[in-house]
Amino acid sequence: VGTPPQRQTVIVDTGSGVTAFPCSACRDCGKDYHASPFFVEAGSSTFQKNKCDSCSERGTCTHRNQDGEYCKIGVSYQEGSSWSAYQAKDETYLGGPHDEGVDKTFEAGDGKHLASGVVDENPEDAAAFSFPLTFGC
């Protein structure tokens, strides 16, 4: 996630359709329970904190038309746990090497395939398939 990319491991919550992971300002986020370091918002040139006009359907506006306006989002689970966050958007891709992010640039062999020659063969090509992700931070 981000530019340059910061590795984030997530568990897909198929019941809510919401993606979230701890960010640098997070308090009480179970620091010892996450596989990746907290996402550092200031470390990404493409990071955007969502304002009220960009709230997703699950987000609610906080401090509309004031300094510090943002979209709040949260999920509560039946077993009693919950989380809340602000909504943000940044570039992301899935896959690639597990220990570091990859650059979006790549050499296109014949103009039809990625550098590896076959789509999805080389994990270094994953960044070429980046997309904007809205997530809880």
N, CA, C and O atoms as a MOPAC input file, in Angstrom:
PM7 MOZYME 1SCF
protein

 N      0.85400 1    -1.17100 1     0.00000 1
 C      0.00000 1     0.00000 1     0.00000 1
 C      0.89800 1     1.23000 1     0.00000 1
 O      1.89200 1     1.28100 1     0.72300 1
 N      0.54100 1     2.22500 1    -0.81800 1
 C      1.25800 1     3.48400 1    -0.80200 1
 C      2.29500 1     3.63100 1    -1.88200 1
 O      2.56600 1     2.70100 1    -2.64200 1
 N      2.88500 1     4.83700 1    -1.94300 1
 C      3.92700 1     5.15900 1    -2.89700 1
 C      5.05500 1     5.86900 1    -2.16400 1
 O      4.87400 1     7.02100 1    -1.76900 1
 N      6.19200 1     5.25000 1    -1.96700 1
 C      6.51800 1     3.87000 1    -2.31400 1
 C      5.72400 1     2.89700 1    -1.44100 1
 O      5.23500 1     3.27500 1    -0.37600 1
 N      5.59700 1     1.64800 1    -1.88800 1
 C      4.75000 1     0.69700 1    -1.17100 1
 C      5.29800 1     0.29600 1     0.19900 1
 O      6.50300 1     0.16000 1     0.40900 1
 N      4.34600 1     0.11500 1     1.12100 1
 C      4.64100 1    -0.41500 1     2.45500 1
 C      3.84100 1    -1.70600 1     2.57800 1
 O      2.62700 1    -1.70800 1     2.37400 1
 N      4.50600 1    -2.78300 1     2.90400 1
 C      3.83800 1    -4.08100 1     3.00300 1
 C      2.80700 1    -4.06200 1     4.12200 1
 O      3.09900 1    -3.63900 1     5.24100 1
 N      1.59000 1    -4.52700 1     3.81100 1
 C      0.53700 1    -4.68200 1     4.80700 1
 C     -0.09400 1    -6.05200 1     4.63500 1
 O     -0.45900 1    -6.44400 1     3.52600 1
 N     -0.21700 1    -6.76700 1     5.72200 1
 C     -0.89700 1    -8.05200 1     5.71300 1
 C     -2.29800 1    -7.82200 1     6.25100 1
 O     -2.46600 1    -7.20400 1     7.30300 1
 N     -3.29700 1    -8.30800 1     5.54500 1
 C     -4.68400 1    -8.11400 1     5.97900 1
 C     -5.42000 1    -9.44200 1     5.99300 1
 O     -5.06200 1   -10.38200 1     5.28200 1
 N     -6.44300 1    -9.49600 1     6.80900 1
 C     -7.38600 1   -10.61400 1     6.80800 1
 C     -8.63600 1   -10.08500 1     6.12800 1
 O     -9.18500 1    -9.06400 1     6.54100 1
 N     -9.08700 1   -10.76600 1     5.09600 1
 C    -10.25200 1   -10.30800 1     4.35300 1
 C    -11.50500 1   -10.60900 1     5.16600 1
 O    -11.77000 1   -11.75800 1     5.51900 1
 N    -12.27500 1    -9.55500 1     5.45900 1
 C    -13.52500 1    -9.68600 1     6.20600 1
 C    -14.66500 1    -9.76500 1     5.20000 1
 O    -15.17900 1    -8.74000 1     4.75400 1
 N    -15.05200 1   -10.97000 1     4.85000 1
 C    -16.08700 1   -11.14300 1     3.83300 1
 C    -17.46900 1   -10.74500 1     4.32900 1
 O    -18.38100 1   -10.57400 1     3.52000 1
 N    -17.64400 1   -10.59300 1     5.62600 1
 C    -18.94500 1   -10.20900 1     6.16900 1
 C    -19.22000 1    -8.71900 1     6.09500 1
 O    -20.38100 1    -8.31100 1     6.07300 1
 N    -18.17500 1    -7.89100 1     6.05600 1
 C    -18.41300 1    -6.44600 1     6.04800 1
 C    -17.99000 1    -5.78000 1     4.74400 1
 O    -18.50400 1    -4.71200 1     4.41200 1
 N    -17.08400 1    -6.37100 1     4.01000 1
 C    -16.59000 1    -5.74500 1     2.80200 1
 C    -15.66600 1    -4.57000 1     3.07600 1
 O    -15.44100 1    -3.74400 1     2.19200 1
 N    -15.12800 1    -4.48200 1     4.28900 1
 C    -14.26500 1    -3.36900 1     4.68500 1
 C    -12.84300 1    -3.88400 1     4.87300 1
 O    -12.62900 1    -4.94700 1     5.45600 1
 N    -11.88000 1    -3.12500 1     4.37600 1
 C    -10.47100 1    -3.42900 1     4.58500 1
 C     -9.90800 1    -2.42200 1     5.56800 1
 O    -10.17600 1    -1.22800 1     5.44100 1
 N     -9.14100 1    -2.86700 1     6.53400 1
 C     -8.52600 1    -1.95700 1     7.50200 1
 C     -7.24400 1    -2.57500 1     8.02500 1
 O     -7.08900 1    -3.79600 1     8.06800 1
 N     -6.33000 1    -1.70000 1     8.42000 1
 C     -5.09800 1    -2.12300 1     9.07400 1
 C     -4.58700 1    -0.95300 1     9.89400 1
 O     -4.94000 1     0.19200 1     9.61200 1
 N     -3.76900 1    -1.21100 1    10.89700 1
 C     -3.29900 1    -0.13200 1    11.77400 1
 C     -2.35500 1     0.83100 1    11.05500 1
 O     -1.48800 1     0.42300 1    10.28300 1
 N     -2.55000 1     2.10900 1    11.33100 1
 C     -1.69500 1     3.15800 1    10.79100 1
 C     -0.88000 1     3.77000 1    11.92200 1
 O     -1.09400 1     3.45300 1    13.09200 1
 N      0.04100 1     4.63300 1    11.57500 1
 C      1.03400 1     5.11900 1    12.53000 1
 C      0.46200 1     5.77100 1    13.78500 1
 O      1.05600 1     5.64400 1    14.85600 1
 N     -0.66700 1     6.46300 1    13.68900 1
 C     -1.22400 1     7.15800 1    14.85200 1
 C     -2.15400 1     6.27200 1    15.68700 1
 O     -2.75700 1     6.74900 1    16.64800 1
 N     -2.27300 1     5.02500 1    15.34100 1
 C     -3.21800 1     4.12800 1    16.00900 1
 C     -2.81500 1     3.86300 1    17.46400 1
 O     -1.64700 1     3.62300 1    17.76700 1
 N     -3.80300 1     3.91200 1    18.34800 1
 C     -3.60000 1     3.57400 1    19.75800 1
 C     -4.41500 1     2.31900 1    20.06900 1
 O     -5.49600 1     2.13200 1    19.51000 1
 N     -3.92500 1     1.48700 1    20.92400 1
 C     -4.61300 1     0.25300 1    21.31300 1
 C     -4.97400 1    -0.60600 1    20.10800 1
 O     -6.09900 1    -1.09100 1    19.99200 1
 N     -4.01400 1    -0.78700 1    19.22100 1
 C     -4.26800 1    -1.54200 1    17.99000 1
 C     -3.65100 1    -2.93300 1    17.99800 1
 O     -3.54000 1    -3.56700 1    16.94900 1
 N     -3.26100 1    -3.40100 1    19.13800 1
 C     -2.69700 1    -4.74100 1    19.19000 1
 C     -1.37800 1    -4.84900 1    18.46000 1
 O     -1.18600 1    -5.75100 1    17.64500 1
 N     -0.46900 1    -3.93300 1    18.74600 1
 C      0.80600 1    -3.86500 1    18.04000 1
 C      1.50100 1    -5.22000 1    17.93500 1
 O      2.11200 1    -5.51300 1    16.90700 1
 N      1.42500 1    -6.02900 1    18.94600 1
 C      2.10700 1    -7.31700 1    18.94400 1
 C      1.34100 1    -8.40500 1    18.19100 1
 O      1.81500 1    -9.53600 1    18.09000 1
 N      0.15600 1    -8.07100 1    17.66000 1
 C     -0.67200 1    -9.07500 1    17.00600 1
 C     -0.73000 1    -8.93300 1    15.49000 1
 O     -1.43700 1    -9.70100 1    14.83700 1
 N     -0.01500 1    -7.98200 1    14.91400 1
 C     -0.06100 1    -7.76200 1    13.47400 1
 C      1.22700 1    -8.23300 1    12.82000 1
 O      2.31600 1    -8.05800 1    13.36600 1
 N      1.08900 1    -8.83800 1    11.63400 1
 C      2.24100 1    -9.39000 1    10.92900 1
 C      3.09900 1    -8.31300 1    10.26900 1
 O      4.28100 1    -8.53900 1    10.01000 1
 N      2.51700 1    -7.14800 1     9.99400 1
 C      3.24900 1    -6.06700 1     9.33100 1
 C      3.35900 1    -4.87200 1    10.26600 1
 O      2.51600 1    -4.69900 1    11.14600 1
 N      4.38700 1    -4.04400 1    10.09100 1
 C      4.46200 1    -2.80400 1    10.87000 1
 C      3.28000 1    -1.89900 1    10.52300 1
 O      2.67900 1    -2.03900 1     9.45900 1
 N      2.95300 1    -0.98100 1    11.41400 1
 C      1.86300 1    -0.05400 1    11.14500 1
 C      2.17200 1     0.74700 1     9.87700 1
 O      3.32800 1     1.07900 1     9.61400 1
 N      1.13900 1     1.05300 1     9.09700 1
 C      1.27600 1     1.85300 1     7.88300 1
 C      1.59800 1     3.29400 1     8.27100 1
 O      0.92500 1     3.86700 1     9.12800 1
 N      2.61200 1     3.88000 1     7.65500 1
 C      3.02000 1     5.25700 1     7.94400 1
 C      2.45900 1     6.15100 1     6.84000 1
 O      2.98200 1     6.19100 1     5.72700 1
 N      1.39200 1     6.85900 1     7.16900 1
 C      0.69600 1     7.68100 1     6.19100 1
 C      1.62400 1     8.71000 1     5.54800 1
 O      1.58500 1     8.90400 1     4.33300 1
 N      2.44300 1     9.35800 1     6.34200 1
 C      3.35000 1    10.39500 1     5.84100 1
 C      4.41700 1     9.81800 1     4.91100 1
 O      5.06700 1    10.56700 1     4.18200 1
 N      4.60200 1     8.51900 1     4.92600 1
 C      5.58900 1     7.87200 1     4.07400 1
 C      5.08600 1     7.58000 1     2.66900 1
 O      5.82800 1     7.03900 1     1.85000 1
 N      3.83100 1     7.93000 1     2.37500 1
 C      3.25400 1     7.67200 1     1.05900 1
 C      2.85500 1     8.97900 1     0.38500 1
 O      2.08900 1     9.76400 1     0.94500 1
 N      3.36800 1     9.20900 1    -0.80400 1
 C      3.03700 1    10.43400 1    -1.53700 1
 C      1.64100 1    10.39300 1    -2.14100 1
 O      1.13700 1    11.42800 1    -2.57700 1
 N      0.99800 1     9.22100 1    -2.17900 1
 C     -0.34100 1     9.10100 1    -2.75800 1
 C     -1.43400 1     8.92100 1    -1.70900 1
 O     -2.59800 1     8.74700 1    -2.06800 1
 N     -1.09100 1     8.95900 1    -0.42800 1
 C     -2.06500 1     8.77600 1     0.65400 1
 C     -3.02600 1     9.95900 1     0.72400 1
 O     -2.61200 1    11.11300 1     0.61300 1
 N     -4.32400 1     9.66200 1     0.91100 1
 C     -5.34500 1    10.70000 1     1.09000 1
 C     -6.28100 1    10.29100 1     2.21600 1
 O     -6.84800 1     9.19900 1     2.18100 1
 N     -6.44900 1    11.14700 1     3.20700 1
 C     -7.44000 1    10.92800 1     4.25500 1
 C     -8.77700 1    11.41800 1     3.70600 1
 O     -8.88700 1    12.56900 1     3.28200 1
 N     -9.79200 1    10.55800 1     3.71200 1
 C    -11.08000 1    10.91000 1     3.12100 1
 C    -11.79500 1    11.98600 1     3.92500 1
 O    -11.91800 1    11.89400 1     5.14600 1
 N    -12.26300 1    13.00600 1     3.21700 1
 C    -13.12400 1    14.01900 1     3.81900 1
 C    -14.56400 1    13.57700 1     3.63100 1
 O    -14.82800 1    12.57900 1     2.96000 1
 N    -15.49200 1    14.31200 1     4.21900 1
 C    -16.90000 1    13.90000 1     4.23300 1
 C    -17.50700 1    13.68600 1     2.84900 1
 O    -18.38700 1    12.84000 1     2.69000 1
 N    -17.06000 1    14.42400 1     1.86200 1
 C    -17.62800 1    14.24300 1     0.52400 1
 C    -17.15300 1    12.96000 1    -0.15100 1
 O    -17.61800 1    12.63900 1    -1.24500 1
 N    -16.23300 1    12.21400 1     0.47800 1
 C    -15.76200 1    10.95100 1    -0.07800 1
 C    -16.02700 1     9.76200 1     0.82700 1
 O    -15.41300 1     8.71100 1     0.63900 1
 N    -16.91200 1     9.88800 1     1.79600 1
 C    -17.22400 1     8.75600 1     2.68200 1
 C    -17.83800 1     7.61900 1     1.87900 1
 O    -18.67300 1     7.84800 1     1.00300 1
 N    -17.42500 1     6.40200 1     2.17900 1
 C    -18.08200 1     5.24500 1     1.56800 1
 C    -19.43700 1     5.07200 1     2.23400 1
 O    -19.75800 1     5.77500 1     3.19200 1
 N    -20.22700 1     4.14100 1     1.73100 1
 C    -21.56600 1     3.94200 1     2.29900 1
 C    -21.52500 1     3.52300 1     3.76600 1
 O    -22.49700 1     3.74100 1     4.48800 1
 N    -20.42700 1     2.93000 1     4.22300 1
 C    -20.32000 1     2.52300 1     5.63000 1
 C    -19.71400 1     3.61300 1     6.50200 1
 O    -19.73400 1     3.50600 1     7.72800 1
 N    -19.17400 1     4.66200 1     5.88300 1
 C    -18.52600 1     5.73200 1     6.63400 1
 C    -19.51500 1     6.80200 1     7.08200 1
 O    -20.55100 1     7.01600 1     6.45200 1
 N    -19.17900 1     7.45900 1     8.16600 1
 C    -19.98300 1     8.58300 1     8.64800 1
 C    -19.09400 1     9.81000 1     8.78300 1
 O    -17.92700 1     9.71300 1     9.16200 1
 N    -19.66400 1    10.95900 1     8.46600 1
 C    -18.91300 1    12.20500 1     8.49300 1
 C    -18.71100 1    12.68000 1     9.93300 1
 O    -19.63300 1    12.64400 1    10.74800 1
 N    -17.50300 1    13.12100 1    10.22700 1
 C    -17.17700 1    13.68600 1    11.53600 1
 C    -16.58800 1    15.07800 1    11.32300 1
 O    -15.66800 1    15.25200 1    10.52400 1
 N    -17.12100 1    16.06800 1    12.03900 1
 C    -16.65000 1    17.46600 1    11.97600 1
 C    -16.81500 1    18.08300 1    10.58900 1
 O    -15.89900 1    18.73600 1    10.08900 1
 N    -17.98100 1    17.87800 1     9.96200 1
 C    -18.23400 1    18.42700 1     8.61900 1
 C    -17.97500 1    19.93500 1     8.59000 1
 O    -18.34500 1    20.67100 1     9.50400 1
 N    -17.32500 1    20.36700 1     7.50300 1
 C    -17.01700 1    21.78000 1     7.25200 1
 C    -16.16800 1    22.42200 1     8.33700 1
 O    -16.24500 1    23.63100 1     8.55500 1
 N    -15.36200 1    21.62200 1     9.01600 1
 C    -14.45600 1    22.13600 1    10.04000 1
 C    -13.05200 1    21.60300 1     9.76100 1
 O    -12.88000 1    20.63900 1     9.01600 1
 N    -12.05900 1    22.23600 1    10.36200 1
 C    -10.71400 1    21.68200 1    10.26800 1
 C    -10.74100 1    20.29900 1    10.89400 1
 O    -11.36500 1    20.10200 1    11.93700 1
 N    -10.08800 1    19.36400 1    10.28500 1
 C    -10.05900 1    18.00900 1    10.82000 1
 C    -11.23900 1    17.15700 1    10.38100 1
 O    -11.45300 1    16.07900 1    10.93600 1
 N    -12.00600 1    17.61000 1     9.40300 1
 C    -13.13600 1    16.83200 1     8.87300 1
 C    -12.63300 1    15.49300 1     8.34200 1
 O    -11.59600 1    15.43900 1     7.68200 1
 N    -13.36100 1    14.41100 1     8.62700 1
 C    -12.96700 1    13.09500 1     8.11400 1
 C    -14.14400 1    12.13300 1     8.13600 1
 O    -15.18900 1    12.42200 1     8.71800 1
 N    -13.96200 1    10.99300 1     7.49700 1
 C    -14.95400 1     9.91700 1     7.49000 1
 C    -14.53600 1     8.88100 1     8.52200 1
 O    -13.39200 1     8.42600 1     8.52600 1
 N    -15.45100 1     8.51500 1     9.38200 1
 C    -15.19000 1     7.49600 1    10.40000 1
 C    -15.85100 1     6.20200 1     9.95800 1
 O    -16.93300 1     6.20500 1     9.37000 1
 N    -15.18600 1     5.10800 1    10.24800 1
 C    -15.72100 1     3.78400 1     9.90000 1
 C    -15.36800 1     2.81800 1    11.01500 1
 O    -14.36400 1     2.99900 1    11.70500 1
 N    -16.18000 1     1.80600 1    11.19300 1
 C    -15.90400 1     0.81200 1    12.21500 1
 C    -16.72200 1    -0.44300 1    11.99200 1
 O    -17.71100 1    -0.43400 1    11.25900 1
 N    -16.30300 1    -1.51100 1    12.62300 1
 C    -17.00500 1    -2.79200 1    12.53800 1
 C    -17.02200 1    -3.41200 1    13.92500 1
 O    -16.01500 1    -3.40000 1    14.63400 1
 N    -18.16700 1    -3.95100 1    14.30600 1
 C    -18.31300 1    -4.71700 1    15.55600 1
 C    -18.62900 1    -6.15700 1    15.17500 1
 O    -19.41500 1    -6.41300 1    14.26300 1
 N    -18.01400 1    -7.08000 1    15.87700 1
 C    -18.19200 1    -8.49700 1    15.57600 1
 C    -19.02000 1    -9.17000 1    16.65900 1
 O    -19.04800 1    -8.71800 1    17.80300 1
 N    -19.68900 1   -10.24700 1    16.29000 1
 C    -20.59600 1   -10.93600 1    17.19000 1
 C    -19.89600 1   -11.45600 1    18.43600 1
 O    -20.51800 1   -11.52400 1    19.49600 1
 N    -18.60400 1   -11.83000 1    18.34400 1
 C    -17.92600 1   -12.37500 1    19.51800 1
 C    -17.48500 1   -11.28500 1    20.47900 1
 O    -16.92000 1   -11.57700 1    21.53300 1
 N    -17.74100 1   -10.01000 1    20.11900 1
 C    -17.48100 1    -8.92800 1    21.06000 1
 C    -16.37100 1    -7.96200 1    20.70200 1
 O    -16.28000 1    -6.89100 1    21.30100 1
 N    -15.52800 1    -8.30500 1    19.75000 1
 C    -14.44900 1    -7.37900 1    19.38600 1
 C    -14.97400 1    -6.32900 1    18.40200 1
 O    -16.02100 1    -6.50500 1    17.78000 1
 N    -14.23100 1    -5.25000 1    18.28100 1
 C    -14.60700 1    -4.19100 1    17.34500 1
 C    -13.38500 1    -3.33400 1    17.03900 1
 O    -12.35500 1    -3.43900 1    17.70600 1
 N    -13.51100 1    -2.49600 1    16.03600 1
 C    -12.48400 1    -1.52200 1    15.71400 1
 C    -13.14700 1    -0.31200 1    15.08300 1
 O    -14.24900 1    -0.40700 1    14.54100 1
 N    -12.47700 1     0.81900 1    15.15600 1
 C    -12.93700 1     2.01500 1    14.45800 1
 C    -11.71000 1     2.72300 1    13.89900 1
 O    -10.60400 1     2.58200 1    14.42200 1
 N    -11.91700 1     3.48100 1    12.83900 1
 C    -10.80000 1     4.11000 1    12.14300 1
 C    -11.32800 1     5.27200 1    11.31600 1
 O    -12.53400 1     5.51200 1    11.25600 1
 N    -10.41500 1     5.98500 1    10.68500 1
 C    -10.84100 1     6.95400 1     9.68700 1
 C    -10.62000 1     6.32700 1     8.31900 1
 O     -9.75600 1     5.46600 1     8.15300 1
 N    -11.40800 1     6.76500 1     7.33900 1
 C    -11.26300 1     6.22900 1     5.99300 1
 C    -10.17500 1     6.97200 1     5.23900 1
 O    -10.01200 1     8.18400 1     5.38100 1
 N     -9.43600 1     6.22300 1     4.43800 1
 C     -8.36800 1     6.78600 1     3.62700 1
 C     -8.35000 1     6.06600 1     2.28500 1
 O     -9.01400 1     5.04700 1     2.09400 1
 N     -7.57500 1     6.62300 1     1.36500 1
 C     -7.41400 1     6.00700 1     0.04900 1
 C     -5.94100 1     6.09400 1    -0.33100 1
 O     -5.27700 1     7.10100 1    -0.08700 1
 N     -5.44600 1     5.01000 1    -0.93500 1
 C     -4.07900 1     5.00000 1    -1.43000 1
 C     -3.96000 1     3.93100 1    -2.50600 1
 O     -4.82800 1     3.07000 1    -2.64500 1
 N     -2.88400 1     3.99900 1    -3.25600 1
 C     -2.60900 1     2.99200 1    -4.28000 1
 C     -2.17100 1     1.70000 1    -3.60400 1
 O     -1.47300 1     1.72100 1    -2.59000 1
 N     -2.58500 1     0.58500 1    -4.17300 1
 C     -2.17800 1    -0.71800 1    -3.63400 1
 C     -2.09300 1    -1.74100 1    -4.75000 1
 O     -2.60100 1    -1.52200 1    -5.85000 1
 N     -1.46100 1    -2.83300 1    -4.46600 1
 C     -1.45800 1    -3.98800 1    -5.35100 1
 C     -1.40600 1    -5.22600 1    -4.47400 1
 O     -1.02700 1    -5.15900 1    -3.30400 1
 N     -1.78600 1    -6.34000 1    -5.04500 1
 C     -1.79300 1    -7.62000 1    -4.32200 1
 C     -0.68200 1    -8.49600 1    -4.86300 1
 O     -0.41500 1    -8.51600 1    -6.06400 1
 N     -0.04300 1    -9.21400 1    -3.96600 1
 C      0.99800 1   -10.13600 1    -4.39200 1
 C      2.36400 1    -9.49900 1    -4.37200 1
 O      2.59400 1    -8.51400 1    -3.67100 1
 N      3.25700 1   -10.05700 1    -5.13400 1
 C      4.62800 1    -9.57200 1    -5.17500 1
 C      5.47100 1   -10.24900 1    -4.12200 1
 O      4.98700 1   -11.12400 1    -3.40400 1
 N      6.74500 1    -9.84900 1    -4.02000 1
 C      7.62300 1   -10.44000 1    -3.01100 1
 C      7.08500 1   -10.14900 1    -1.60400 1
 O      6.39500 1    -9.14900 1    -1.40500 1
 N      7.38200 1   -10.98100 1    -0.66300 1
 C      6.82800 1   -10.82700 1     0.68100 1
 C      7.66600 1    -9.96700 1     1.60900 1
 O      7.21200 1    -9.61800 1     2.69900 1
 N      8.87100 1    -9.62200 1     1.20300 1
 C      9.72100 1    -8.88300 1     2.13000 1
 C      9.91100 1    -7.41600 1     1.76800 1
 O     10.45500 1    -6.66000 1     2.57300 1
 N      9.48000 1    -6.99000 1     0.58000 1
 C      9.63000 1    -5.59500 1     0.18200 1
 C      8.66300 1    -5.26100 1    -0.94400 1
 O      8.21000 1    -6.14600 1    -1.67000 1
 N      8.34900 1    -3.96700 1    -1.08300 1
 C      7.48300 1    -3.52200 1    -2.16200 1
 C      8.24100 1    -3.47100 1    -3.48200 1
 O      9.47200 1    -3.45500 1    -3.49700 1
 N      7.51200 1    -3.44500 1    -4.57700 1
 C      8.13800 1    -3.33700 1    -5.88700 1
 C      7.73400 1    -2.02500 1    -6.53600 1
 O      6.67200 1    -1.47500 1    -6.24300 1
 N      8.57400 1    -1.53900 1    -7.40300 1
 C      8.33300 1    -0.29900 1    -8.13400 1
 C      7.31500 1    -0.56800 1    -9.23800 1
 O      7.24000 1    -1.68500 1    -9.75100 1
 N      6.53000 1     0.44400 1    -9.60800 1
 C      5.53500 1     0.28400 1   -10.66200 1
 C      6.15500 1     0.16400 1   -12.05100 1
 O      5.48500 1    -0.28200 1   -12.98200 1
 N      7.39500 1     0.54400 1   -12.20800 1
 C      8.00400 1     0.49200 1   -13.53600 1
 C      8.44600 1    -0.92200 1   -13.87100 1
 O      8.89700 1    -1.66600 1   -13.00000 1
 N      8.31400 1    -1.28200 1   -15.12900 1
 C      8.78300 1    -2.58700 1   -15.57400 1
 C      9.07000 1    -2.50900 1   -17.07000 1
 O      8.55700 1    -1.63200 1   -17.76600 1
 N      9.87200 1    -3.40900 1   -17.54400 1
 C     10.20000 1    -3.48000 1   -18.96000 1
 C      9.18900 1    -4.39500 1   -19.63800 1
 O      9.04000 1    -5.55400 1   -19.25100 1
 N      8.50300 1    -3.88500 1   -20.63600 1
 C      7.53900 1    -4.70000 1   -21.37900 1
 C      8.26800 1    -5.37400 1   -22.52200 1
 O      8.71700 1    -4.71200 1   -23.45700 1
 N      8.38700 1    -6.69100 1   -22.44800 1
 C      9.13500 1    -7.45300 1   -23.44000 1
 C      8.69100 1    -7.20500 1   -24.87100 1
 O      9.40900 1    -6.55100 1   -25.62700 1
 N      7.54500 1    -7.70100 1   -25.25900 1
 C      7.08500 1    -7.54700 1   -26.63400 1
 C      5.91600 1    -6.57200 1   -26.73200 1
 O      5.26000 1    -6.49900 1   -27.77100 1
 N      5.65300 1    -5.83400 1   -25.67800 1
 C      4.54400 1    -4.88400 1   -25.69400 1
 C      3.20400 1    -5.52100 1   -25.36900 1
 O      2.21400 1    -4.80700 1   -25.21600 1
 N      3.14200 1    -6.83400 1   -25.25900 1
 C      1.90300 1    -7.53100 1   -24.95600 1
 C      1.96500 1    -8.21900 1   -23.60100 1
 O      0.93300 1    -8.50500 1   -22.99300 1
 N      3.17600 1    -8.48300 1   -23.13300 1
 C      3.36000 1    -9.19700 1   -21.87200 1
 C      4.22800 1    -8.36500 1   -20.95000 1
 O      4.88300 1    -7.41700 1   -21.38300 1
 N      4.23000 1    -8.71700 1   -19.70200 1
 C      5.07300 1    -8.03800 1   -18.73500 1
 C      6.51100 1    -8.50800 1   -18.88800 1
 O      6.80400 1    -9.35900 1   -19.72800 1
 N      7.39300 1    -7.96500 1   -18.09400 1
 C      8.82200 1    -8.25900 1   -18.20800 1
 C      9.12000 1    -9.75000 1   -18.15900 1
 O     10.04700 1   -10.23000 1   -18.81200 1
 N      8.32600 1   -10.47900 1   -17.38100 1
 C      8.57800 1   -11.90700 1   -17.25200 1
 C      8.19500 1   -12.67900 1   -18.50400 1
 O      8.58200 1   -13.83800 1   -18.65700 1
 N      7.42900 1   -12.04500 1   -19.41200 1
 C      6.99300 1   -12.72500 1   -20.62300 1
 C      5.62400 1   -13.34400 1   -20.49400 1
 O      4.94100 1   -13.54800 1   -21.49800 1
 N      5.20500 1   -13.65000 1   -19.27100 1
 C      3.89300 1   -14.24300 1   -19.04700 1
 C      3.25000 1   -13.53000 1   -17.86900 1
 O      3.85900 1   -13.39300 1   -16.80800 1
 N      2.02800 1   -13.08200 1   -18.05700 1
 C      1.32400 1   -12.38400 1   -16.98400 1
 C      1.20600 1   -13.29000 1   -15.76600 1
 O      0.85700 1   -14.46400 1   -15.89100 1
 N      1.49600 1   -12.74700 1   -14.59400 1
 C      1.40200 1   -13.42100 1   -13.29600 1
 C      2.52100 1   -14.42300 1   -13.02900 1
 O      2.50000 1   -15.08700 1   -11.99300 1
 N      3.48300 1   -14.55200 1   -13.91400 1
 C      4.56700 1   -15.50000 1   -13.67300 1
 C      5.59100 1   -14.93500 1   -12.69200 1
 O      6.12600 1   -15.66800 1   -11.86100 1
 N      5.86500 1   -13.63400 1   -12.78600 1
 C      6.90400 1   -13.01800 1   -11.98200 1
 C      6.27900 1   -12.10400 1   -10.93100 1
 O      5.58500 1   -11.15500 1   -11.29500 1
 N      6.50100 1   -12.35600 1    -9.63300 1
 C      5.90100 1   -11.50500 1    -8.61100 1
 C      6.36900 1   -10.06200 1    -8.68400 1
 O      5.70200 1    -9.17900 1    -8.14500 1
 N      7.49800 1    -9.79400 1    -9.33700 1
 C      7.97300 1    -8.41700 1    -9.48800 1
 C      7.02700 1    -7.58500 1   -10.35700 1
 O      7.09000 1    -6.35600 1   -10.32300 1
 N      6.15100 1    -8.23200 1   -11.13800 1
 C      5.21300 1    -7.52600 1   -12.00800 1
 C      3.93800 1    -7.08500 1   -11.28400 1
 O      3.11500 1    -6.39000 1   -11.88000 1
 N      3.75200 1    -7.46300 1   -10.03700 1
 C      2.50000 1    -7.20300 1    -9.32300 1
 C      2.13600 1    -5.72600 1    -9.27500 1
 O      0.95700 1    -5.39100 1    -9.39100 1
 N      3.10200 1    -4.83500 1    -9.10800 1
 C      2.81300 1    -3.40400 1    -8.97900 1
 C      2.21300 1    -2.81400 1   -10.24400 1
 O      1.56900 1    -1.76600 1   -10.18300 1
 N      2.40500 1    -3.45400 1   -11.38200 1
 C      1.82400 1    -2.96500 1   -12.62400 1
 C      0.30200 1    -3.04700 1   -12.59500 1
 O     -0.36200 1    -2.43600 1   -13.43200 1
 N     -0.25600 1    -3.78800 1   -11.65400 1
 C     -1.69600 1    -3.96500 1   -11.54100 1
 C     -2.25800 1    -3.22400 1   -10.33500 1
 O     -3.23400 1    -3.67500 1    -9.73700 1
 N     -1.66000 1    -2.09900 1    -9.97200 1
 C     -2.10100 1    -1.35400 1    -8.79300 1
 C     -3.49200 1    -0.74600 1    -9.03400 1
 O     -3.91500 1    -0.54600 1   -10.17200 1
 N     -4.17400 1    -0.46500 1    -7.94000 1
 C     -5.51800 1     0.12800 1    -7.99300 1
 C     -5.71200 1     0.96700 1    -6.72200 1
 O     -5.03000 1     0.73900 1    -5.72400 1
 N     -6.64600 1     1.94300 1    -6.75400 1
 C     -6.91300 1     2.73200 1    -5.55900 1
 C     -7.73000 1     1.91200 1    -4.55500 1
 O     -8.73200 1     1.30000 1    -4.92300 1
 N     -7.30900 1     1.90100 1    -3.31000 1
 C     -7.98600 1     1.15100 1    -2.25200 1
 C     -8.48000 1     2.11500 1    -1.18300 1
 O     -7.71100 1     2.93600 1    -0.68200 1
 N     -9.75500 1     2.02200 1    -0.83200 1
 C    -10.29600 1     2.74900 1     0.30700 1
 C    -10.23600 1     1.80600 1     1.49700 1
 O    -10.66400 1     0.65500 1     1.40100 1
 N     -9.70700 1     2.28600 1     2.62000 1
 C     -9.49300 1     1.41300 1     3.77600 1
 C     -9.62600 1     2.19500 1     5.06800 1
 O     -9.61000 1     3.42600 1     5.07400 1
 N     -9.75800 1     1.45400 1     6.16900 1
 C     -9.75800 1     2.04700 1     7.48300 1
 C     -8.33200 1     2.13800 1     7.98400 1
 O     -7.56200 1     1.18400 1     7.87700 1
 N     -7.98800 1     3.28800 1     8.52900 1
 C     -6.62400 1     3.54300 1     8.96200 1
 C     -6.63500 1     3.97200 1    10.42000 1
 O     -5.57900 1     4.23900 1    10.99300 1

